[in-house]
Amino acid sequence: MKKKKLDNQIVIYQAKSGALELRKDVQKQTIWATQAQIADLFNLERSVVTKHIRNILEDKELDKLSVCANFAHTAEDGKTYQVQFYNLDIVLAVGYRANSQRAIEFRQWATKTLRHYIVDGYAINKQRIARNYKQFLEAVESVKKLLPAGAAIDTESILELVNLFADTWLSLDAYDKGVFATKGATKKRVALTAEKLEASLAKLKVTLIEKGEAVEHFGMERSPKSIAGIVGNVMQSFGGKELYGSVEEKAAHLLYFMVKNHPFVDGNKRSGAYAFVWFLRQANVLDTTHLTPPALTALTILVAESNPKDKERVVGLVMALTAKKK
């Protein structure tokens, strides 16, 4: 049994919708409540709560050592007493066993929330995102609009993309309006040759095969000089002026061409993502705190599944992400 002082108590209450909400959120991993608080939450007699908790523990639904703790609590008389508290798991378990109107409302809310997780892959806390709720939904739809009907990208990947733009909704709003800036921010010369890229991709292939994550035809060109053609497109110039003048433009188009042109028999997405990161690293503008592995995966899938008619908008999204933080 844990014994410690309970600081910054988080008090929960039940909203009209049946949802359990926090009066004070101090970002704890759980909450702690007394039997009296649980009884008040679900409008139950304290003896009923005691019975439910006893049955929950006897049925081994929950482990007593994990869900119970004694905390130092200062009473109205000014004295400090050791009081037994129960964590969120117990609160939820009681809510599912109790037979009161409030408990019924809680279960209706909980079932609806669980259904969202199972069917949609996520649930939305409207109060948590408050003013941005409408924009959040619009952001999800904006990402989905980039995908043709029946696209294979999953909800988790869509939400990962939304998260990439969480600190500003302008990027996704710009997609809707088709007003992405066509120029990137970083103007510097970065040497990109087919030979350098092919050599780096060859090292990737060796590494993946050693790990058992690829086979021999991984990275095998469908036709001679496929990579040379892509590099030529990315680095092309006219009248001495480069078509894609910034690092962000080059990186975004390199990712797009590598994924969408299918230069390899196998491994186009992985090779494209690798080439994208490799080029950004060559230019010393790779932000690994923002462009995390899950984010890169989601972005690559988005490119792969996107409709070709939306090429400029997809490239714009990639550029917006790449140029966001340095």
C-alpha positions, 0 to 999 in steps of 0.5 A: 500500500502506497503512503505519500502526500497528495499535492495539487489534488485533481477533483473530477466531476461529471458533466451533463453529457456523462463525461468525467472532466477535471476541475484542475488538470496538472497533467498527472498520469492518473487521478486519485479520489476518496470513496466519498468523492466517488460516491458523489460523482455517481450519486451513490451511497458510500456503502454502495461504493465500498461494496463495488470496490470490494467486489472489483478487488475480489474479482481481481479485475484490478490489482489493489497495490496498483489502484489504492494509496494512502495520502496525507490529507489535511482535514477541516480541523487542521490536522493531517490524517492518512486517507485511502484514495483510489485511482482513475481505474477504480473510478471507471470500474465503479462507474460501470458497475453502479446502478444510478442515473449518473452512472448510466449517463457515464456509461453512455458517454464512455461507450460513445467515446470507445466507439469513436476510438474503435471506428474512427481511430480517435476521439476528440476532447472538445473542451481540451482543444476549445477554440480550435475544435472547428479548425481541428476538424477542418484540418482533418478534412483538409488532409483527407481531401488530398487522398483519392477515394479508397486510399489506403492511408489510415486514421493514425497517419492522418492524425499524425499529419494534422499534428505536424501542423498543430502549431499553425492551421495556416498550412492546411488552410492554404491547401484548401485555398491553393495559395501555398508559397511556391518558393522555399526559405533556404537559399543555398547550393547543395550538391545533388548528383545521381551518383551520390544518391545512388551510392547512399541508397545502396548503403541503405539497401545493404543495411536493410537486408542485413536487418532482414527488412528487405530483399535483393530486388529492393531498390532495383531500378525498373529501367536504366538511369531512373534515379538519374532522371529524377535527380535531373528533374530536381536540379534542372535549370533554365538560362542559368537559373534553377527551376527549384531555387530553394532547398525545401523545393528540391527536397519536396520534389525529390520525395514526390518524384521518388515515391510517385514515379516508382523508379524501383521494383520494390522500396519506392516509399522507403527509398523516397523517404530516405532520399528526402531526409538524406538531402535535408541533412546534406543541406544541414536543415533537417529538423529531427525534433519536428520531422520524427519517424512517425511524421515522415512515415505519414508524410510519405504515405500521404504523397504515395496515396495522393491524387496526381492532380494535387501534386502542387498542393502536396508538394506545398504541404511538404515544403511548409513542413520542411521549412517550419522549424530549423 
